[in-house]
Amino acid sequence: MPDPITERIAEWGIHKLGFALVNKTNGVITSFGDVTMHPGAISLNISAGNNTDNALAADDGRYYGGAGSKTKTGELVVALFNNWFRTNVLGEISEGGGLGEGDASSVEFAMLWETNSDQGGTRNVWYDCTAGDIVKNFQTNTVDGTVTYATETSTITSTIAELPNGERRRKWSCEKGSANYESFFDAVYFPTSGTTGSTTGN
């Protein structure tokens, strides 16, 4: 548990962002690829889904409660998505010195990011994500001189996943000063038991 004296009470923007591809066998994550850092993160607006829409009724009662279908969605805004994200995550095609869009859909990946807080950083990982197509917002200039800079947004959806050790997790996070904080972006961390690791953050 975080020390109540040093536990964060406020946090601000994202200043580190990374992605790692997910490898699965029969729906179970077997490994994570190397973490690739992405520059230019601006914001991540997170909303929580619930599993009530997936509940089923049968035998005159609640038959299936939708367990495992709970999700979180993040509107990830960056200055510009780089070619690694476009080709490796979204499946765009590198051809003729440029990028083409074909029939490919987003592959599954882990997303890692750090938020700045009053007590330092909070580092978060969503284990099993997919990304929506990029939405572009181009720069605008108003007559009073106000400039709205160009950004790009992708909707990231995170779901509960079975990890290589059999544990089921959707996310994990840690505070500055805790174990695994310094090495967080070296590789995708996942707990080795149901009681290991801090579970604070987003």
HELIX and SHEET records of a PDB file:
HELIX    1   1 THR A   52  ASN A   54  5                                   3    
HELIX    2   2 ASN A   83  TRP A   84  1                                   2    
HELIX    3   3 PHE A   85  VAL A   89  3                                   5    
SHEET    1   A 3 VAL A  28  PHE A  32  0                                        
SHEET    2   A 3 GLU A  11  THR A  25 -1                                        
SHEET    3   A 3 THR A  36  MET A  37 -1                                        
SHEET    1   B 7 VAL A  28  PHE A  32  0                                        
SHEET    2   B 7 GLU A  11  THR A  25 -1                                        
SHEET    3   B 7 PHE A 109  SER A 117 -1                                        
SHEET    4   B 7 GLY A 120  ALA A 131 -1                                        
SHEET    5   B 7 THR A 151  THR A 159 -1                                        
SHEET    6   B 7 THR A  71  VAL A  78 -1                                        
SHEET    7   B 7 ALA A  41  ALA A  48 -1                                        
SHEET    1   C 5 VAL A  28  PHE A  32  0                                        
SHEET    2   C 5 GLU A  11  THR A  25 -1                                        
SHEET    3   C 5 PHE A 109  SER A 117 -1                                        
SHEET    4   C 5 GLY A 120  ALA A 131 -1                                        
SHEET    5   C 5 LYS A 171  GLU A 175 -1                                        
SHEET    1   D 6 VAL A  28  PHE A  32  0                                        
SHEET    2   D 6 GLU A  11  THR A  25 -1                                        
SHEET    3   D 6 PHE A 109  SER A 117 -1                                        
SHEET    4   D 6 GLY A 120  ALA A 131 -1                                        
SHEET    5   D 6 THR A 151  THR A 159 -1                                        
SHEET    6   D 6 VAL A 135  ASN A 137 -1                                        
SHEET    1   E 2 LEU A  56  ALA A  58  0                                        
SHEET    2   E 2 GLY A  61  TYR A  64 -1                                        
SHEET    1   F 2 ILE A  93  GLU A  95  0                                        
SHEET    2   F 2 GLY A  98  GLY A 100 -1                                        
SHEET    1   G 2 THR A 140  ASN A 141  0                                        
SHEET    2   G 2 VAL A 147  THR A 148 -1                                        
SHEET    1   H 2 ALA A 161  GLU A 162  0                                        
SHEET    2   H 2 ARG A 168  ARG A 169 -1                                        
END                                                                             
